[in-house]
């Protein structure tokens, strides 16, 4: 089964509706993070390949923009059905190239597919309006049109959902696409291209370039004048570079960037709910999530009990290859990701933190790291300002609401935040004060295709999902019509 799902995925670039080798003939290796062994080789695009993909998207744009919304909608709905029908194959593919346990991979298939169903419904609800000008001389007709060819750049942590969350609204709006998936996890995106083709997506609407030369491929496209929209999910550092490159041709951008999510447990919180919510907020996807809880603030009156329960829950998780039954925590994406997690743990310990569970590098193959709980985090510890992207829970304490909110907001990021309290007034008051685009109130899960996903400050621009998600791919056009009065 493992060999079959990898073998059946196309390994070439997808340009203009056909599978093509990279111009140079080069390939890149896709590895299994659970073993460190190579799964396969896929085409490694050059800047020239990227330009061919952009040319194909530009050529397909007029006809796709003119395609009726219902046609676009039905293509997305068929793709949704195909994804759901192939849940097991897609889940296994993600587990092999990214590492997450099969149970989590299956959940991602359902979550990722839902973006296609959601935006299939939004495609036929693109609205406009008409009114009479206040002076009565003109009728004001407002329409919404696709922004044009889009460049979509996705990360490796959610190989299916990050693609569908961007591709879905672009297709629904009538935009053509050049997609560049992360080189660590290209297989799911290539499988998705095959599914969309089967669902009836016309040639050239979706083009996929896999590459190890992201900078060399992307910059000419952004500066070349053909791409009219960039949607990027990744680090804030890279986002800043891309924003600068977009300035030359004033490309419309939406970005979901880094996070440093605080999680606050107040003294009146239900402890069971708080521990369970923290497990979800911290351990979803092994902690490799931009909205993962990174700094856990617990009221001093609950700190010891909370830490003891959380450590017990974390220590009970089973670690191993995601393809094996009963595994809760798979490997991190690669050895560099594991090293990053371990470095911040060692730094915290060096500065006085206590390890309640985990914290040791395991022997053997794969980039595994044990679920880790730290207490006694000092203000100068690197973990306070580092997006860990791993299964490390850092517990800090506070005494007052003001202290907790100030500490939570003391970061350049503002993607997600979580708070646990049974006091409604406090819940609303603190939620309004937290500088984050998304708030989890007595829950550790904020992601939902029907909700606007995104952050403030240096966590990004724009929103994905919800009723506003399609708006990122549409432009307003105003037409003045004399009334004849």
Long-range contacts (C-beta under 8 A, 24 or more apart in sequence): 1-92, 2-92, 2-96, 2-323, 5-89, 5-92, 5-93, 5-96, 6-39, 6-40, 6-93, 6-96, 6-187, 7-40, 8-89, 9-40, 9-93, 9-187, 9-190, 9-191, 9-194, 10-190, 10-191, 10-193, 10-194, 11-40, 11-41, 11-42, 11-43, 11-190, 12-42, 12-43, 13-43, 13-45, 13-49, 13-53, 13-207, 13-208, 13-209, 13-210, 14-190, 14-193, 14-206, 14-207, 14-208, 15-49, 15-52, 15-53, 15-56, 15-207, 15-208, 15-209, 16-52, 16-56, 16-59, 16-60, 16-203, 16-204, 16-207, 17-56, 17-197, 17-202, 17-203, 17-204, 18-203, 22-46, 22-49, 23-48, 23-49, 23-52, 28-183, 28-186, 28-210, 28-211, 28-212, 30-97, 30-184, 30-185, 30-186, 30-187, 31-97, 31-184, 31-334, 32-96, 32-97, 32-99, 33-98, 33-99, 33-330, 33-331, 33-332, 33-333, 33-334, 33-366, 33-367, 34-99, 34-320, 34-321, 34-322, 34-323, 34-330, 34-331, 34-365, 34-366, 34-368, 35-321, 35-365, 35-366, 36-335, 36-365, 36-366, 36-367, 39-96, 39-97, 39-187, 40-187, 42-186, 42-187, 42-190, 42-210, 43-210, 44-210, 44-211, 44-212, 44-213, 45-209, 45-210, 45-211, 45-213, 45-217, 46-211, 46-213, 46-216, 46-217, 47-213, 47-216, 47-217, 47-220, 49-209, 49-211, 49-217, 50-178, 50-180, 50-209, 50-211, 50-217, 50-218, 50-220, 50-221, 51-220, 51-221, 51-224, 53-178, 53-207, 53-208, 53-209, 54-149, 54-151, 54-178, 54-207, 54-221, 54-224, 54-226, 54-227, 55-226, 56-203, 56-204, 56-207, 57-149, 57-150, 57-176, 57-177, 57-178, 57-204, 57-205, 57-207, 57-226, 58-149, 58-176, 58-226, 59-204, 60-176, 60-202, 60-203, 60-204, 60-205, 61-146, 61-148, 61-149, 61-175, 61-176, 63-202, 64-146, 64-174, 64-175, 64-176, 64-202, 64-204, 64-205, 65-145, 65-146, 65-174, 65-175, 66-174, 67-174, 67-202, 69-123, 69-124, 69-126, 69-172, 69-174, 70-123, 70-124, 72-123, 72-171, 72-172, 72-174, 73-120, 73-121, 73-123, 73-124, 73-172, 74-120, 74-200, 75-120, 75-171, 75-196, 75-199, 75-200, 75-201, 76-116, 76-117, 76-119, 76-120, 76-123, 76-168, 76-171, 76-172, 76-199, 77-116, 77-117, 77-120, 78-198, 78-199, 78-200, 79-116, 79-195, 79-196, 79-199, 79-201, 80-113, 80-114, 80-116, 80-117, 80-120, 82-195, 82-198, 82-199, 83-109, 83-112, 83-113, 83-116, 83-160, 83-164, 83-192, 83-195, 84-109, 84-110, 84-113, 86-195, 89-191, 90-160, 90-188, 90-191, 92-323, 93-187, 93-188, 93-191, 94-159, 94-160, 94-185, 94-188, 95-322, 95-323, 95-330, 96-187, 96-323, 97-159, 97-184, 97-185, 97-186, 97-187, 97-188, 98-156, 98-157, 98-159, 98-184, 98-185, 98-188, 98-333, 99-286, 99-322, 99-330, 99-331, 99-332, 99-333, 99-367, 100-285, 100-286, 100-322, 100-330, 101-322, 101-327, 101-328, 101-329, 101-330, 102-322, 102-323, 102-327, 104-284, 104-285, 104-322, 104-330, 105-322, 108-158, 108-159, 108-160, 108-161, 109-160, 111-161, 111-447, 111-449, 112-158, 112-160, 112-161, 112-163, 112-164, 112-165, 113-160, 113-164, 114-449, 115-161, 115-164, 115-165, 115-168, 115-169, 115-449, 115-465, 116-164, 116-167, 116-168, 117-449, 118-168, 118-449, 118-450, 118-465, 119-168, 119-169, 119-171, 119-172, 119-469, 119-470, 120-168, 120-172, 122-169, 122-172, 122-467, 122-469, 122-470, 123-171, 123-172, 123-173, 123-470, 126-172, 126-173, 126-470, 126-474, 132-483, 133-480, 136-483, 136-485, 137-482, 137-483, 137-485, 138-480, 138-481, 138-482, 138-483, 139-480, 139-481, 139-482, 139-483, 140-478, 140-479, 140-480, 140-481, 141-478, 141-479, 141-480, 141-481, 142-476, 142-477, 142-478, 142-479, 143-476, 143-477, 143-479, 144-474, 144-475, 144-476, 144-477, 145-174, 145-474, 145-475, 145-477, 146-173, 146-174, 146-175, 146-473, 146-474, 146-475, 147-173, 147-175, 147-228, 147-229, 147-252, 147-473, 147-474, 147-475, 148-175, 148-176, 148-227, 148-228, 148-229, 149-175, 149-176, 149-177, 149-178, 149-226, 149-227, 149-228, 149-229, 150-175, 150-176, 150-177, 150-178, 150-227, 150-228, 150-229, 150-230, 150-231, 150-473, 151-177, 151-178, 151-180, 151-218, 151-221, 151-222, 151-227, 151-229, 151-230, 151-231, 152-177, 152-178, 152-179, 152-180, 152-230, 152-231, 152-232, 153-179, 153-180, 153-214, 153-218, 153-230, 153-231, 153-232, 153-233, 153-234, 153-242, 154-179, 154-180, 154-181, 154-182, 154-189, 154-233, 155-182, 155-233, 155-234, 156-181, 156-182, 156-184, 156-185, 156-333, 157-285, 157-288, 157-289, 157-290, 157-333, 157-389, 158-285, 158-289, 159-185, 159-187, 159-188, 159-189, 160-188, 160-192, 162-233, 163-188, 163-189, 163-192, 164-192, 165-449, 165-453, 165-464, 165-465, 165-469, 166-231, 166-233, 166-464, 167-192, 167-196, 167-206, 168-469, 169-464, 169-469, 169-470, 169-472, 169-473, 170-229, 170-231, 170-473, 171-201, 171-205, 171-206, 172-470, 172-473, 173-470, 173-473, 173-474, 175-229, 175-473, 176-204, 176-205, 176-206, 176-207, 177-205, 177-206, 177-207, 178-207, 178-208, 178-209, 178-221, 178-227, 179-206, 179-207, 179-208, 179-209, 180-208, 180-209, 180-210, 180-211, 180-214, 180-217, 180-218, 181-208, 181-210, 183-210, 183-211, 183-212, 183-214, 184-333, 184-334, 186-210, 218-242, 218-245, 219-245, 222-246, 222-248, 222-249, 222-251, 223-248, 223-249, 224-249, 225-249, 227-251, 228-252, 229-253, 229-254, 229-472, 229-473, 230-254, 230-255, 231-255, 231-462, 231-464, 231-472, 232-256, 232-257, 233-257, 233-290, 236-412, 236-413, 236-458, 236-459, 239-460, 252-472, 253-461, 253-462, 254-454, 254-460, 254-461, 254-462, 254-463, 254-464, 254-472, 255-460, 255-461, 255-462, 256-290, 256-415, 256-453, 256-454, 256-455, 256-459, 256-460, 256-464, 257-290, 257-413, 257-415, 257-455, 257-458, 257-459, 257-460, 258-290, 258-387, 258-413, 258-415, 258-458, 258-459, 259-290, 259-291, 259-292, 259-294, 259-387, 259-413, 259-415, 259-416, 259-455, 259-459, 260-294, 260-295, 260-385, 260-386, 260-387, 260-411, 260-412, 260-413, 260-415, 261-291, 261-292, 261-293, 261-294, 261-295, 261-413, 261-415, 261-416, 261-417, 261-418, 261-436, 262-293, 262-294, 262-295, 262-296, 262-297, 262-407, 262-408, 262-409, 262-411, 262-417, 262-418, 262-434, 262-436, 263-293, 263-295, 263-296, 263-297, 263-417, 263-418, 263-419, 263-420, 263-444, 264-297, 264-298, 264-398, 264-404, 264-405, 264-408, 264-417, 264-418, 264-419, 264-420, 264-430, 265-296, 265-297, 265-298, 265-299, 265-302, 265-306, 265-419, 265-420, 266-299, 266-401, 266-404, 266-419, 266-420, 266-421, 266-423, 266-426, 267-299, 267-301, 267-302, 268-421, 268-422, 268-423, 268-426, 269-299, 269-302, 269-420, 269-421, 269-422, 269-442, 270-420, 270-422, 270-442, 271-302, 271-305, 271-306, 271-309, 273-420, 273-442, 274-302, 274-306, 274-420, 275-306, 275-309, 275-310, 275-313, 276-444, 277-418, 277-420, 277-440, 277-442, 277-443, 277-444, 278-310, 278-393, 278-418, 278-444, 279-310, 279-313, 279-314, 279-444, 280-443, 280-444, 280-445, 281-418, 281-440, 281-444, 281-445, 282-391, 282-393, 282-444, 283-314, 283-317, 283-328, 283-329, 283-371, 283-391, 284-444, 284-445, 286-329, 286-330, 286-331, 286-332, 286-390, 286-391, 287-341, 287-388, 287-389, 287-390, 287-391, 287-392, 288-332, 288-333, 288-337, 288-389, 288-390, 289-389, 290-387, 290-415, 290-416, 290-459, 291-415, 291-416, 291-438, 291-446, 291-447, 292-388, 292-389, 293-393, 293-418, 293-444, 294-383, 294-386, 294-387, 294-388, 294-394, 295-383, 295-384, 295-394, 295-396, 295-407, 295-408, 296-393, 296-394, 296-395, 296-396, 297-396, 297-397, 297-398, 297-404, 297-407, 297-408, 298-395, 298-396, 298-397, 298-398, 299-397, 299-398, 299-399, 299-404, 300-397, 300-398, 300-399, 303-375, 303-395, 303-397, 306-395, 307-356, 307-373, 307-375, 307-395, 308-356, 310-373, 310-393, 310-395, 311-356, 311-357, 311-373, 314-357, 314-358, 314-371, 314-372, 314-373, 314-391, 314-393, 315-357, 315-358, 315-371, 317-371, 319-362, 319-368, 319-370, 319-371, 320-368, 321-366, 329-368, 329-370, 329-371, 329-391, 330-368, 331-366, 331-367, 331-368, 331-369, 332-367, 332-368, 332-369, 332-389, 332-390, 333-367, 334-367, 335-367, 337-367, 337-389, 337-390, 338-367, 338-368, 338-369, 338-390, 340-386, 340-388, 340-389, 340-390, 341-369, 341-372, 341-388, 341-389, 341-390, 341-391, 341-392, 342-369, 343-382, 344-381, 344-382, 344-383, 344-386, 344-388, 344-392, 345-372, 345-374, 345-383, 345-392, 347-381, 347-382, 347-383, 348-374, 348-377, 348-378, 348-381, 348-382, 348-383, 348-394, 349-374, 351-378, 351-380, 351-381, 352-376, 352-378, 353-377, 353-378, 353-381, 353-394, 358-391, 358-392, 385-411, 387-413, 401-426, 401-430, 404-430, 405-430, 405-433, 405-434, 408-434, 408-435, 409-433, 409-434, 409-435, 411-457, 412-457, 412-458, 413-455, 413-457, 413-458, 413-459, 414-455, 414-456, 414-457, 414-458, 414-459, 415-454, 415-455, 415-459, 415-460, 416-440, 416-446, 416-455, 418-443, 418-444, 418-446, 437-463
